[in-house]
C-alpha cells in the first residue's frame, strides 16, 4: 500500500502484492492440510475437498499472474478455466456438506483448538516488533514508507492488544462458568453418593428387620393362642383383667411385626383412585376386636363429598390400622374411652384425622409422655408409605395422653359437576360404633 499511495512505485507495489498474496495462499493451504490430517469422519472429507479446491485456485491464480506479467493474459482465456472450476467446486462442496450434515468433533478437538488459537495470537503479537525492526533496518526504503509501516505496525499492535484483552475477559468468564459447573457437579455427585449409601443402609436394615420379624411371628402366635386359651378358663376378676391385657399387648405386638414385615418389603406398587372414607371404615371394622375389648367408642364424621385419592389400598389400609392401634394403646394407657375419625378436603389434599378423647386424670396432665419405641417403629413404616404416596402423617401427643393423627394424601383432580357443586362438605352424623 505505501508504494501505491505514499511513494508511488508501481513495480514495487506489484511485487509486494504478489508476495503477500502468495504467503496468504500458502498459509491457507497449510491450515487446510493440518485440518485434513487431524479431523475425523465426514469432516476429513470436507477438509480434503477444500484443500483440493484451494490448491487448484492457487495454482490457477499463480499461472494467471505469470501470464499477466508476460502480457499473454486476456479475459476468457484458458487461464480462467481452472479458476472457474475451483469456484464451481466450492459451491459443490457447500451443497454436499449441507446434505450430509457431518458429525461435530468439537468435544475431542476443543482443547487443542483453544491452545493453538492462543499460541497463534501470541505469535502474531510478537511478530509486530520484528516487522518494525525490519522496516527500520532497511535504509534503502524511503523515509515516508518507513514511517507509514511503523505507524501501521503500532496501530496493529494496539488493535491486537485490545483483542487479546477482550479475549482474556471472555476466557475468564468461561473459566468461571466451568468452575461453577464443576462445583455443582461435585456437589451433585456428593449428594448422590450419600443417597446411595443411605439406600444401601436402608436396604440392609429392611432385610434385617424382615428376617427378625419373621422369626418373631412364631412365638407371638403361640402367646396369642395361649392368652385366648387362658381367657376361656375360669378366672377371678383380677386374673381376667391381667389376661385381657396380655392378649391386648400380644395382638399389638403382632400388628407391629406385620407392619415391620410390610416396611421391609416396601416397593413401588400401582396406584388407583380410592375412597378414603371406605378405607377408614374398613380399618375400623378390622380392628373391632381391639377397640371392643377396651370398651372404646368410635365416632365418625366422614365427608361424603370427599374426592378420590390416588394410592395403593393395601398399603394405606395398613397405615390406618397401625395408627388406630397406636390410638387404642394410648387410650388404654390413659383411661380414654372415645376416638373420633373425620375426613375433610383441604387445598387439594384428602385429610383423615384421628383424635383420641382426653382423660381427666391429673397425673396424665402433668406433661407430655415420652414416645413409645414400638410407636416410633410403626410410624416410621407409615411415614415411608405416605412419602411414596406424596403425602404425610403428623402426630401430636398432648400432655393429657391424647393423640392426634393427621393423614394427608393428594386428591385426584376431577372436573365433574358433582365435584364442582360440592362447595359445602356434608358430614355424616357423629355416631358411635356399636
TANOR-V492337 format. One record per residue. N is the residue number from 1. RES is the residue in one letter. D_FIRST is the distance of its C-alpha to the first C-alpha in Angstrom with 2 decimals. Layout:
[[N;RES;D_FIRST] [N;RES;D_FIRST]]
This chain:
[[1;X;0.00] [2;X;3.84] [3;X;5.43] [4;X;5.17] [5;X;6.37] [6;X;7.78] [7;X;9.30] [8;X;9.28] [9;X;9.97] [10;X;10.15] [11;X;12.09] [12;X;9.90] [13;X;6.90] [14;X;9.83] [15;X;11.31] [16;X;8.79] [17;X;8.39] [18;X;12.18] [19;X;12.85] [20;X;11.22] [21;X;13.09] [22;X;16.17] [23;X;16.22] [24;X;16.05] [25;X;18.94] [26;X;20.91] [27;X;20.81] [28;X;21.94] [29;X;24.67] [30;X;25.89] [31;X;26.15] [32;X;28.10] [33;X;30.27] [34;X;31.13] [35;X;31.99] [36;X;34.08] [37;X;35.97] [38;X;36.75] [39;X;37.57] [40;X;41.03] [41;X;42.94] [42;X;41.09] [43;X;37.71] [44;X;37.88] [45;X;38.18] [46;X;35.34] [47;X;32.90] [48;X;34.22] [49;X;33.52] [50;X;29.96] [51;X;29.37] [52;X;30.85] [53;X;28.84] [54;X;25.45] [55;X;26.62] [56;X;27.54] [57;X;24.28] [58;X;22.20] [59;X;24.52] [60;X;24.47] [61;X;20.69] [62;X;20.61] [63;X;23.40] [64;X;21.75] [65;X;18.64] [66;X;21.19] [67;X;23.11] [68;X;20.19] [69;X;19.66] [70;X;23.44] [71;X;23.53] [72;X;26.11] [73;X;24.40] [74;X;25.52] [75;X;25.73] [76;X;28.81] [77;X;29.13] [78;X;30.49] [79;X;26.97] [80;X;26.68] [81;X;29.94] [82;X;28.72] [83;X;25.77] [84;X;28.38] [85;X;30.75] [86;X;28.27] [87;X;27.50] [88;X;31.26] [89;X;32.14] [90;X;29.91] [91;X;32.08] [92;X;35.18] [93;X;34.23] [94;X;33.85] [95;X;37.20] [96;X;38.90] [97;X;37.80] [98;X;38.92] [99;X;42.29] [100;X;42.99] [101;X;41.95] [102;X;41.26] [103;X;42.85] [104;X;40.62] [105;X;40.64] [106;X;38.96] [107;X;42.16] [108;X;41.94] [109;X;38.21] [110;X;37.37] [111;X;38.05] [112;X;35.95] [113;X;33.14] [114;X;33.09] [115;X;33.24] [116;X;30.28] [117;X;28.17] [118;X;29.04] [119;X;28.38] [120;X;24.94] [121;X;24.09] [122;X;25.40] [123;X;23.53] [124;X;20.19] [125;X;21.20] [126;X;22.48] [127;X;19.46] [128;X;17.28] [129;X;19.37] [130;X;19.14] [131;X;15.36] [132;X;15.89] [133;X;18.74] [134;X;16.97] [135;X;14.25] [136;X;17.26] [137;X;19.31] [138;X;17.17] [139;X;18.56] [140;X;17.14] [141;X;13.65] [142;X;13.68] [143;X;14.74] [144;X;12.06] [145;X;9.36] [146;X;12.05] [147;X;12.79] [148;X;9.42] [149;X;9.55] [150;X;13.21] [151;X;12.98] [152;X;10.74] [153;X;13.36] [154;X;16.20] [155;X;15.22] [156;X;15.00] [157;X;18.29] [158;X;19.89] [159;X;19.12] [160;X;20.35] [161;X;23.33] [162;X;24.28] [163;X;24.10] [164;X;26.31] [165;X;28.77] [166;X;29.05] [167;X;29.54] [168;X;32.14] [169;X;33.97] [170;X;34.10] [171;X;35.25] [172;X;37.95] [173;X;39.19] [174;X;39.35] [175;X;41.21] [176;X;43.60] [177;X;44.26] [178;X;44.94] [179;X;47.22] [180;X;49.13] [181;X;49.56] [182;X;50.74] [183;X;53.28] [184;X;54.49] [185;X;54.83] [186;X;56.73] [187;X;59.01] [188;X;59.64] [189;X;60.48] [190;X;62.79] [191;X;64.57] [192;X;64.84] [193;X;66.33] [194;X;68.83] [195;X;69.77] [196;X;70.29] [197;X;72.47] [198;X;74.40] [199;X;74.89] [200;X;76.21] [201;X;78.58] [202;X;79.81] [203;X;80.31] [204;X;82.33] [205;X;84.35] [206;X;84.98] [207;X;86.32] [208;X;88.48] [209;X;89.83] [210;X;90.50] [211;X;92.46] [212;X;94.44] [213;X;95.24] [214;X;96.61] [215;X;98.81] [216;X;100.13] [217;X;101.11] [218;X;104.21] [219;X;105.98] [220;X;105.07] [221;X;106.63] [222;X;109.71] [223;X;110.01] [224;X;109.63] [225;X;112.44] [226;X;114.72] [227;X;114.10] [228;X;115.03] [229;X;118.06] [230;X;119.06] [231;X;118.89] [232;X;121.28] [233;X;123.97] [234;X;126.46] [235;X;124.86] [236;X;125.68] [237;X;123.57] [238;X;121.75] [239;X;121.12] [240;X;119.95] [241;X;117.35] [242;X;116.06] [243;X;115.90] [244;X;114.01] [245;X;111.44] [246;X;111.08] [247;X;110.43] [248;X;107.97] [249;X;105.92] [250;X;106.03] [251;X;104.73] [252;X;101.99] [253;X;100.99] [254;X;100.98] [255;X;98.68] [256;X;96.35] [257;X;96.26] [258;X;95.47] [259;X;92.56] [260;X;91.27] [261;X;91.50] [262;X;89.61] [263;X;86.97] [264;X;86.58] [265;X;86.16] [266;X;83.84] [267;X;81.16] [268;X;79.23] [269;X;81.56] [270;X;81.24] [271;X;81.75] [272;X;83.54] [273;X;84.56] [274;X;87.85] [275;X;90.29] [276;X;90.49] [277;X;93.91] [278;X;95.33] [279;X;93.79] [280;X;95.48] [281;X;98.86] [282;X;98.68] [283;X;97.99] [284;X;100.98] [285;X;103.22] [286;X;102.15] [287;X;102.89] [288;X;106.21] [289;X;108.27] [290;X;106.44] [291;X;106.74] [292;X;110.28] [293;X;111.42] [294;X;110.16] [295;X;111.62] [296;X;108.24] [297;X;107.79] [298;X;104.45] [299;X;103.31] [300;X;100.51] [301;X;98.35] [302;X;96.07] [303;X;93.63] [304;X;94.46] [305;X;91.14] [306;X;89.16] [307;X;86.22] [308;X;85.76] [309;X;83.98] [310;X;81.88] [311;X;83.20] [312;X;85.42] [313;X;89.04] [314;X;90.44] [315;X;88.16] [316;X;88.58] [317;X;92.34] [318;X;92.36] [319;X;90.56] [320;X;93.16] [321;X;96.04] [322;X;94.65] [323;X;94.21] [324;X;97.65] [325;X;99.15] [326;X;97.54] [327;X;98.89] [328;X;102.37] [329;X;102.28] [330;X;101.34] [331;X;104.13] [332;X;106.60] [333;X;105.70] [334;X;106.04] [335;X;108.80] [336;X;106.77] [337;X;108.18] [338;X;105.59] [339;X;102.10] [340;X;100.03] [341;X;97.38] [342;X;95.08] [343;X;91.98] [344;X;89.44] [345;X;85.95] [346;X;83.39] [347;X;79.65] [348;X;79.33] [349;X;81.54] [350;X;85.08] [351;X;87.06] [352;X;90.31] [353;X;92.18] [354;X;95.15] [355;X;97.13] [356;X;100.18] [357;X;102.80] [358;X;103.15] [359;X;106.32] [360;X;108.38] [361;X;109.02] [362;X;108.35] [363;X;107.50] [364;X;104.74] [365;X;103.29] [366;X;102.87] [367;X;99.25] [368;X;96.88] [369;X;98.00] [370;X;95.80] [371;X;94.12] [372;X;96.02] [373;X;94.13] [374;X;95.31] [375;X;93.97] [376;X;90.62] [377;X;90.36] [378;X;91.38] [379;X;88.90] [380;X;86.08] [381;X;86.83] [382;X;86.97] [383;X;83.72] [384;X;81.99] [385;X;83.30] [386;X;82.28] [387;X;78.78] [388;X;78.41] [389;X;79.50] [390;X;76.99] [391;X;79.97] [392;X;81.73] [393;X;85.18] [394;X;86.20] [395;X;89.31] [396;X;90.95] [397;X;93.95] [398;X;96.02] [399;X;98.36] [400;X;101.52] [401;X;100.69] [402;X;99.36] [403;X;96.28] [404;X;93.66] [405;X;91.53] [406;X;88.69] [407;X;86.95] [408;X;83.89] [409;X;82.39] [410;X;79.67] [411;X;81.24] [412;X;80.26] [413;X;78.59] [414;X;80.64] [415;X;80.15] [416;X;83.77] [417;X;85.86] [418;X;88.40] [419;X;85.77] [420;X;84.37] [421;X;87.91] [422;X;88.96] [423;X;87.75] [424;X;90.99] [425;X;92.02] [426;X;95.65] [427;X;97.24] [428;X;100.22] [429;X;103.32] [430;X;103.65] [431;X;106.32] [432;X;107.47] [433;X;107.72] [434;X;111.32]]
